[in-house]
Amino acid sequence: MEESITVENLTECLKNNLHLGETDPKQLSPLVLAYVGDSIYDLVIRTYLISLGNMPVNKINRHACALVKAETQSKLIGCLEAQLTDTEEAVYKRGRNAKSYTSAKNATIGDYRRATGFEALMGYLYLSGQFDRLTQLVQIGLHEIGELE
């Protein structure tokens, strides 16, 4: 019987099966961290939403879009800033202050930059294997904005 894959060993499976080298998230640019963090946060939100029960995909997608947009991510990091460790705060600030050559279509510059910092933090936590901390911060943020009871 095949062993089931848990979140903790998903990254090990990726490394082993795809023959990936080690990646030190401290050595990556904040925009690379944000690139990864965008996907990880989206996956966390999609996983959360499907746990709410079976519903039409377009309804799930609308809800997901509302939770992953820059404005919402900016609100989330605003709720979380006081909870961050010194290292997490430094990662967030590096992402927020990074010079990006793109911008969100429907967000202010301030929200977009804060969202980039939030995504950089998500990417950093994922790549450093801090899955519990990543989900803890998402849970706190979603609770603070009224998404979770």
MDTraj code that builds the backbone (N, CA, C; nanometers):
import mdtraj as md
import numpy as np

residues = "MET GLU GLU SER ILE THR VAL GLU ASN LEU THR GLU CYS LEU LYS ASN ASN LEU HIS LEU GLY GLU THR ASP PRO LYS GLN LEU SER PRO LEU VAL LEU ALA TYR VAL GLY ASP SER ILE TYR ASP LEU VAL ILE ARG THR TYR LEU ILE SER LEU GLY ASN MET PRO VAL ASN LYS ILE ASN ARG HIS ALA CYS ALA LEU VAL LYS ALA GLU THR GLN SER LYS LEU ILE GLY CYS LEU GLU ALA GLN LEU THR ASP THR GLU GLU ALA VAL TYR LYS ARG GLY ARG ASN ALA LYS SER TYR THR SER ALA LYS ASN ALA THR ILE GLY ASP TYR ARG ARG ALA THR GLY PHE GLU ALA LEU MET GLY TYR LEU TYR LEU SER GLY GLN PHE ASP ARG LEU THR GLN LEU VAL GLN ILE GLY LEU HIS GLU ILE GLY GLU LEU GLU".split()
xyz = np.array([
    [0.0835, -0.1176, 0.0000],
    [0.0000, 0.0000, 0.0000],
    [0.0884, 0.1244, 0.0000],
    [0.0492, 0.2221, -0.0769],
    [0.1276, 0.3438, -0.0912],
    [0.1056, 0.4363, 0.0280],
    [0.2137, 0.4978, 0.0746],
    [0.2074, 0.5910, 0.1865],
    [0.1431, 0.7211, 0.1402],
    [0.0541, 0.7767, 0.2252],
    [-0.0072, 0.9042, 0.1878],
    [0.0916, 1.0173, 0.2134],
    [0.0785, 1.1221, 0.1349],
    [0.1688, 1.2361, 0.1440],
    [0.1062, 1.3415, 0.2334],
    [0.1811, 1.3872, 0.3299],
    [0.1351, 1.4955, 0.4160],
    [0.2000, 1.6251, 0.3699],
    [0.1477, 1.7349, 0.4203],
    [0.2047, 1.8650, 0.3842],
    [0.3514, 1.8704, 0.4230],
    [0.3843, 1.8155, 0.5385],
    [0.5221, 1.8203, 0.5859],
    [0.6178, 1.7489, 0.4924],
    [0.5732, 1.6398, 0.4307],
    [0.6667, 1.5708, 0.3430],
    [0.6416, 1.5973, 0.1948],
    [0.5478, 1.6855, 0.1634],
    [0.5255, 1.7230, 0.0236],
    [0.6516, 1.7853, -0.0349],
    [0.7134, 1.8750, 0.0384],
    [0.8349, 1.9384, -0.0145],
    [0.9472, 1.8369, -0.0293],
    [0.9540, 1.7398, 0.0604],
    [1.0545, 1.6338, 0.0465],
    [1.0272, 1.5497, -0.0774],
    [0.8998, 1.5196, -0.1044],
    [0.8645, 1.4456, -0.2262],
    [0.9034, 1.5251, -0.3508],
    [0.8771, 1.6550, -0.3482],
    [0.9158, 1.7390, -0.4618],
    [1.0660, 1.7346, -0.4826],
    [1.1408, 1.7507, -0.3734],
    [1.2870, 1.7502, -0.3835],
    [1.3386, 1.6164, -0.4355],
    [1.2846, 1.5081, -0.3796],
    [1.3327, 1.3747, -0.4176],
    [1.2920, 1.3366, -0.5598],
    [1.1652, 1.3520, -0.5929],
    [1.1154, 1.3054, -0.7219],
    [1.1557, 1.3949, -0.8382],
    [1.1755, 1.5225, -0.8104],
    [1.2163, 1.6145, -0.9171],
    [1.3654, 1.6458, -0.9125],
    [1.4354, 1.5801, -0.8187],
    [1.5801, 1.5963, -0.8033],
    [1.6198, 1.7431, -0.7855],
    [1.5519, 1.8079, -0.6901],
    [1.5765, 1.9492, -0.6637],
    [1.6862, 1.9675, -0.5612],
    [1.7617, 2.0714, -0.5772],
    [1.8622, 2.1066, -0.4781],
    [1.7989, 2.1832, -0.3633],
    [1.8783, 2.2082, -0.2623],
    [1.8311, 2.2862, -0.1483],
    [1.8190, 2.4329, -0.1879],
    [1.7184, 2.4974, -0.1360],
    [1.6976, 2.6393, -0.1593],
    [1.6956, 2.7097, -0.0249],
    [1.7808, 2.8078, -0.0086],
    [1.7838, 2.8868, 0.1140],
    [1.6997, 3.0116, 0.0917],
    [1.5812, 3.0199, 0.1554],
    [1.4941, 3.1351, 0.1316],
    [1.5575, 3.2685, 0.1714],
    [1.6550, 3.2662, 0.2603],
    [1.7225, 3.3900, 0.2999],
    [1.8066, 3.4472, 0.1866],
    [1.8401, 3.3624, 0.0888],
    [1.9234, 3.4052, -0.0230],
    [1.8417, 3.4506, -0.1448],
    [1.7105, 3.4361, -0.1367],
    [1.6255, 3.4715, -0.2502],
    [1.5809, 3.6173, -0.2421],
    [1.5593, 3.6773, -0.3576],
    [1.5104, 3.8150, -0.3590],
    [1.3681, 3.8178, -0.3039],
    [1.3273, 3.9314, -0.2493],
    [1.1916, 3.9395, -0.1947],
    [1.0841, 3.9197, -0.3013],
    [1.1125, 3.9561, -0.4249],
    [1.0124, 3.9358, -0.5301],
    [1.0003, 3.7887, -0.5687],
    [1.1085, 3.7131, -0.5574],
    [1.1006, 3.5680, -0.5801],
    [1.0201, 3.5046, -0.4669],
    [1.0439, 3.5483, -0.3435],
    [0.9649, 3.4983, -0.2309],
    [0.8167, 3.5301, -0.2512],
    [0.7873, 3.6508, -0.2991],
    [0.6482, 3.6901, -0.3233],
    [0.5861, 3.6067, -0.4352],
    [0.6655, 3.5747, -0.5353],
    [0.6193, 3.4911, -0.6465],
    [0.5722, 3.3548, -0.5937],
    [0.6523, 3.2950, -0.5071],
    [0.6164, 3.1659, -0.4482],
    [0.5021, 3.1848, -0.3480],
    [0.5105, 3.2889, -0.2687],
    [0.4090, 3.3147, -0.1662],
    [0.2711, 3.3381, -0.2228],
    [0.2636, 3.4010, -0.3390],
    [0.1353, 3.4224, -0.4053],
    [0.0666, 3.2888, -0.4309],
    [0.1412, 3.1930, -0.4823],
    [0.0849, 3.0609, -0.5120],
    [0.0493, 2.9848, -0.3857],
    [0.1344, 2.9904, -0.2864],
    [0.1090, 2.9171, -0.1623],
    [-0.0132, 2.9731, -0.0918],
    [-0.0229, 3.1054, -0.0819],
    [-0.1386, 3.1655, -0.0166],
    [-0.2657, 3.1296, -0.0937],
    [-0.2609, 3.1337, -0.2254],
    [-0.3762, 3.0962, -0.3074],
    [-0.4168, 2.9509, -0.2800],
    [-0.3195, 2.8618, -0.2700],
    [-0.3483, 2.7218, -0.2410],
    [-0.4107, 2.7053, -0.1020],
    [-0.3585, 2.7770, -0.0039],
    [-0.4152, 2.7715, 0.1313],
    [-0.5609, 2.8180, 0.1283],
    [-0.5873, 2.9275, 0.0603],
    [-0.7243, 2.9804, 0.0526],
    [-0.8159, 2.8834, -0.0210],
    [-0.7714, 2.8285, -0.1316],
    [-0.8550, 2.7321, -0.2047],
    [-0.8839, 2.6084, -0.1188],
    [-0.7828, 2.5620, -0.0465],
    [-0.8024, 2.4465, 0.0419],
    [-0.9046, 2.4791, 0.1507],
    [-0.8925, 2.5982, 0.2079],
    [-0.9887, 2.6436, 0.3091],
    [-1.1302, 2.6476, 0.2505],
    [-1.1444, 2.7056, 0.1327],
    [-1.2775, 2.7225, 0.0752],
    [-1.3442, 2.5900, 0.0403],
    [-1.2693, 2.4944, -0.0107],
    [-1.3337, 2.3661, -0.0421],
    [-1.3709, 2.2901, 0.0837],
    [-1.3072, 2.3247, 0.1960],
    [-1.3437, 2.2600, 0.3224],
    [-1.4796, 2.3079, 0.3725],
    [-1.5294, 2.4176, 0.3173],
    [-1.6599, 2.4711, 0.3577],
    [-1.7754, 2.3903, 0.3001],
    [-1.7443, 2.2999, 0.2092],
    [-1.8469, 2.2152, 0.1502],
    [-1.8518, 2.2310, -0.0003],
    [-1.9213, 2.1385, -0.0616],
    [-1.9324, 2.1377, -0.2069],
    [-2.0184, 2.2552, -0.2518],
    [-1.9662, 2.3320, -0.3457],
    [-2.0410, 2.4452, -0.4016],
    [-1.9932, 2.4664, -0.5442],
    [-2.0696, 2.5425, -0.6214],
    [-2.0280, 2.5659, -0.7601],
    [-1.8888, 2.6305, -0.7674],
    [-1.8116, 2.5903, -0.8663],
    [-1.6754, 2.6389, -0.8808],
    [-1.6719, 2.7908, -0.8968],
    [-1.7678, 2.8480, -0.9692],
    [-1.7656, 2.9934, -0.9867],
    [-1.7867, 3.0658, -0.8536],
    [-1.8621, 3.0076, -0.7626],
    [-1.8814, 3.0669, -0.6294],
    [-1.7518, 3.0561, -0.5480],
    [-1.6868, 2.9413, -0.5557],
    [-1.5582, 2.9242, -0.4875],
    [-1.4573, 3.0255, -0.5435],
    [-1.4546, 3.0387, -0.6748],
    [-1.3584, 3.1284, -0.7383],
    [-1.3820, 3.2741, -0.6982],
    [-1.5073, 3.3171, -0.6942],
    [-1.5368, 3.4558, -0.6530],
    [-1.4908, 3.4803, -0.5097],
    [-1.5177, 3.3829, -0.4229],
    [-1.4758, 3.3960, -0.2827],
    [-1.3237, 3.3969, -0.2728],
    [-1.2583, 3.3088, -0.3473],
    [-1.1112, 3.3041, -0.3470],
    [-1.0532, 3.4359, -0.3974],
    [-1.1078, 3.4880, -0.5049],
    [-1.0580, 3.6155, -0.5594],
    [-1.0688, 3.7270, -0.4568],
    [-1.1770, 3.7280, -0.3807],
    [-1.1952, 3.8311, -0.2784],
    [-1.0909, 3.8185, -0.1677],
    [-1.0481, 3.6952, -0.1371],
    [-0.9522, 3.6740, -0.0281],
    [-0.8065, 3.6865, -0.0710],
    [-0.7798, 3.6715, -0.2002],
    [-0.6399, 3.6787, -0.2441],
    [-0.6051, 3.8120, -0.3096],
    [-0.7016, 3.8992, -0.3262],
    [-0.6704, 4.0280, -0.3892],
    [-0.5820, 4.1128, -0.2983],
    [-0.5113, 4.2055, -0.3589],
    [-0.4130, 4.2871, -0.2870],
    [-0.4743, 4.3621, -0.1698],
    [-0.5931, 4.4149, -0.1874],
    [-0.6582, 4.4896, -0.0795],
    [-0.6784, 4.4026, 0.0448],
    [-0.7227, 4.2794, 0.0251],
    [-0.7441, 4.1881, 0.1380],
    [-0.6117, 4.1470, 0.1999],
    [-0.5117, 4.1176, 0.1171],
    [-0.3803, 4.0818, 0.1706],
    [-0.3225, 4.1969, 0.2513],
    [-0.3452, 4.3193, 0.2071],
    [-0.2991, 4.4370, 0.2808],
    [-0.3673, 4.4447, 0.4178],
    [-0.4972, 4.4157, 0.4209],
    [-0.5699, 4.4130, 0.5492],
    [-0.5148, 4.3034, 0.6398],
    [-0.4890, 4.1865, 0.5809],
    [-0.4368, 4.0742, 0.6599],
    [-0.3039, 4.1101, 0.7258],
    [-0.2109, 4.1645, 0.6495],
    [-0.0801, 4.1959, 0.7071],
    [-0.0932, 4.3065, 0.8101],
    [-0.1895, 4.3962, 0.7901],
    [-0.2144, 4.4998, 0.8900],
    [-0.2561, 4.4400, 1.0238],
    [-0.3336, 4.3331, 1.0188],
    [-0.3761, 4.2631, 1.1405],
    [-0.2621, 4.1826, 1.2019],
    [-0.1676, 4.1419, 1.1196],
    [-0.0633, 4.0495, 1.1635],
    [0.0663, 4.1160, 1.2085],
    [0.0890, 4.2391, 1.1701],
    [0.2194, 4.3021, 1.1940],
    [0.2645, 4.2908, 1.3394],
    [0.1742, 4.3100, 1.4328],
    [0.2117, 4.3036, 1.5748],
    [0.2465, 4.1609, 1.6184],
    [0.2059, 4.0614, 1.5409],
    [0.2282, 3.9206, 1.5743],
    [0.3591, 3.8655, 1.5169],
    [0.4225, 3.9414, 1.4281],
    [0.5386, 3.8896, 1.3556],
    [0.6646, 3.8886, 1.4420],
    [0.7467, 3.7871, 1.4197],
    [0.8787, 3.7839, 1.4821],
    [0.9659, 3.8876, 1.4109],
    [1.0827, 3.9140, 1.4657],
    [1.1746, 4.0082, 1.4019],
    [1.2130, 3.9627, 1.2611],
    [1.2390, 3.8336, 1.2454],
    [1.2755, 3.7796, 1.1137],
    [1.1594, 3.7936, 1.0160],
    [1.0391, 3.7577, 1.0603],
    [0.9217, 3.7681, 0.9737],
    [0.8955, 3.9131, 0.9334],
    [0.9107, 4.0042, 1.0269],
    [0.8910, 4.1456, 0.9972],
    [0.9931, 4.1949, 0.8943],
    [1.1173, 4.1502, 0.9084],
    [1.2218, 4.1888, 0.8133],
    [1.1896, 4.1366, 0.6735],
    [1.1421, 4.0122, 0.6628],
    [1.1049, 3.9553, 0.5330],
    [0.9893, 4.0350, 0.4737],
    [0.8884, 4.0630, 0.5547],
    [0.7736, 4.1406, 0.5091],
    [0.8186, 4.2775, 0.4560],
    [0.9008, 4.3457, 0.5316],
    [0.9452, 4.4794, 0.4913],
    [1.0302, 4.4762, 0.3643],
    [1.1132, 4.3726, 0.3500],
    [1.1911, 4.3590, 0.2258],
    [1.0983, 4.3429, 0.1062],
    [0.9941, 4.2627, 0.1232],
    [0.8969, 4.2438, 0.0150],
    [0.8171, 4.3698, -0.0133],
    [0.7755, 4.4367, 0.0918],
    [0.6977, 4.5604, 0.0773],
    [0.7785, 4.6690, 0.0065],
    [0.9065, 4.6764, 0.0364],
    [0.9910, 4.7826, -0.0173],
    [1.0587, 4.7478, -0.1488],
    [1.0400, 4.6251, -0.1962],
    [1.1047, 4.5821, -0.3211],
    [1.0513, 4.6627, -0.4388],
    [1.1388, 4.6909, -0.5309],
    [1.1009, 4.7658, -0.6511],
    [1.0425, 4.6699, -0.7540],
    [0.9116, 4.6715, -0.7655],
    [0.8426, 4.5859, -0.8605],
    [0.8096, 4.6665, -0.9856],
    [0.8199, 4.6016, -1.1003],
    [0.7911, 4.6707, -1.2255],
    [0.6488, 4.6437, -1.2736],
    [0.5698, 4.5800, -1.1891],
    [0.4283, 4.5576, -1.2200],
    [0.3457, 4.6164, -1.1072],
    [0.2172, 4.6306, -1.1322],
    [0.1267, 4.6766, -1.0273],
    [-0.0095, 4.6120, -1.0478],
    [-0.0854, 4.6097, -0.9405],
    [-0.2183, 4.5501, -0.9475],
    [-0.3121, 4.6429, -1.0241],
    [-0.4027, 4.5832, -1.0983],
    [-0.4965, 4.6619, -1.1773],
    [-0.5984, 4.7335, -1.0886],
    [-0.6408, 4.6675, -0.9830],
    [-0.7501, 4.7200, -0.9018],
    [-0.7087, 4.7444, -0.7573],
    [-0.5872, 4.7928, -0.7367],
    [-0.5394, 4.8171, -0.6000],
    [-0.4586, 4.9460, -0.5966],
    [-0.4557, 5.0064, -0.4794],
    [-0.3708, 5.1242, -0.4628],
    [-0.2253, 5.0780, -0.4579],
    [-0.1340, 5.1714, -0.4793],
    [0.0084, 5.1385, -0.4707],
    [0.0413, 5.0874, -0.3302],
    [-0.0140, 5.1512, -0.2283],
    [0.0119, 5.1100, -0.0903],
    [-0.0349, 4.9683, -0.0626],
    [-0.1586, 4.9365, -0.1056],
    [-0.2106, 4.8009, -0.0865],
    [-0.1270, 4.6996, -0.1631],
    [-0.0871, 4.7351, -0.2852],
    [-0.0088, 4.6430, -0.3675],
    [0.1266, 4.6132, -0.3026],
    [0.1909, 4.7153, -0.2504],
    [0.3221, 4.6955, -0.1882],
    [0.3101, 4.6136, -0.0599],
    [0.2085, 4.6439, 0.0214],
    [0.1874, 4.5658, 0.1438],
    [0.1529, 4.4206, 0.1103],
    [0.0737, 4.4005, 0.0056],
    [0.0390, 4.2648, -0.0379],
    [0.1635, 4.1906, -0.0863],
    [0.2521, 4.2601, -0.1556],
    [0.3774, 4.1980, -0.1993],
    [0.4596, 4.1556, -0.0785],
    [0.4640, 4.2381, 0.0239],
    [0.5332, 4.2016, 0.1478],
    [0.4699, 4.0806, 0.2137],
    [0.3369, 4.0771, 0.2169],
    [0.2643, 3.9623, 0.2732],
    [0.2984, 3.8355, 0.1957],
    [0.2963, 3.8440, 0.0629],
    [0.3281, 3.7275, -0.0200],
    [0.4732, 3.6838, -0.0007],
    [0.5645, 3.7799, 0.0149],
    [0.7049, 3.7449, 0.0411],
    [0.7153, 3.6672, 0.1720],
    [0.6413, 3.7098, 0.2728],
    [0.6410, 3.6389, 0.4004],
    [0.5855, 3.4977, 0.3845],
    [0.4774, 3.4821, 0.3091],
    [0.4193, 3.3497, 0.2860],
    [0.5204, 3.2596, 0.2138],
    [0.5881, 3.3159, 0.1143],
    [0.6884, 3.2388, 0.0402],
    [0.8044, 3.1985, 0.1292],
    [0.8490, 3.2907, 0.2122],
    [0.9593, 3.2617, 0.3048],
    [0.9210, 3.1491, 0.4011],
    [0.8028, 3.1588, 0.4599],
    [0.7602, 3.0559, 0.5560],
    [0.7460, 2.9204, 0.4879],
    [0.6919, 2.9188, 0.3671],
    [0.6787, 2.7934, 0.2939],
    [0.8149, 2.7330, 0.2625],
    [0.9028, 2.8125, 0.2044],
    [1.0332, 2.7602, 0.1622],
    [1.1226, 2.7228, 0.2794],
    [1.0974, 2.7806, 0.3967],
    [1.1765, 2.7437, 0.5143],
    [1.1082, 2.6328, 0.5952],
    [0.9992, 2.5774, 0.5408],
    [0.9327, 2.4637, 0.6048],
    [0.8515, 2.4988, 0.7281],
    [0.8179, 2.6246, 0.7454],
    [0.7422, 2.6685, 0.8629],
    [0.5919, 2.6678, 0.8326],
    [0.5404, 2.5493, 0.8015],
    [0.4010, 2.5350, 0.7604],
    [0.3034, 2.5703, 0.8723],
    [0.3347, 2.5292, 0.9952],
    [0.2462, 2.5623, 1.1069],
    [0.2364, 2.7130, 1.1249],
    [0.3486, 2.7805, 1.1177],
    [0.3485, 2.9260, 1.1357],
    [0.2742, 2.9940, 1.0211],
    [0.2946, 2.9475, 0.8996],
    [0.2259, 3.0030, 0.7837],
    [0.0748, 2.9945, 0.8034],
    [0.0261, 2.8755, 0.8368],
    [-0.1186, 2.8581, 0.8515],
    [-0.1708, 2.9287, 0.9756],
    [-0.0896, 2.9379, 1.0797],
    [-0.1306, 3.0119, 1.1995],
    [-0.1536, 3.1589, 1.1650],
    [-0.0616, 3.2184, 1.0907],
    [-0.0770, 3.3589, 1.0534],
    [-0.1979, 3.3797, 0.9627],
    [-0.2196, 3.2901, 0.8679],
    [-0.3373, 3.3010, 0.7816],
    [-0.4637, 3.2900, 0.8654],
    [-0.4662, 3.1967, 0.9590],
    [-0.5841, 3.1779, 1.0450],
    [-0.6114, 3.3033, 1.1270],
    [-0.5089, 3.3601, 1.1872],
    [-0.5256, 3.4819, 1.2670],
    [-0.5792, 3.5949, 1.1785],
    [-0.5188, 3.6124, 1.0627],
    [-0.5620, 3.7191, 0.9711],
    [-0.7046, 3.7013, 0.9246],
    [-0.7407, 3.5799, 0.8841],
    [-0.8784, 3.5552, 0.8380],
    [-0.9784, 3.5772, 0.9503],
    [-0.9403, 3.5405, 1.0699],
    [-1.0277, 3.5651, 1.1855],
    [-1.0445, 3.7156, 1.2068],
    [-0.9363, 3.7885, 1.2010],
    [-0.9389, 3.9333, 1.2263],
    [-1.0232, 4.0088, 1.1231],
    [-1.0262, 3.9626, 0.9982],
    [-1.1072, 4.0320, 0.8983],
    [-1.2501, 3.9785, 0.8913],
    [-1.2834, 3.8858, 0.9814],
    [-1.4206, 3.8353, 0.9892],
    [-1.4517, 3.7182, 0.8984],
    [-1.3507, 3.6564, 0.8403],
    [-1.3726, 3.5426, 0.7517],
    [-1.3919, 3.4142, 0.8312],
    [-1.3214, 3.3997, 0.9403],
    [-1.3315, 3.2809, 1.0261],
    [-1.3976, 3.3171, 1.1580],
    [-1.4713, 3.2246, 1.2116],
    [-1.5331, 3.2442, 1.3447],
    [-1.4322, 3.2219, 1.4535],
])
top = md.Topology()
chain = top.add_chain()
for i, resn in enumerate(residues, 1):
    res = top.add_residue(resn, chain, resSeq=i)
    for name in ("N", "CA", "C"):
        top.add_atom(name, md.element.get_by_symbol(name[0]), res)
traj = md.Trajectory(xyz[None], top)
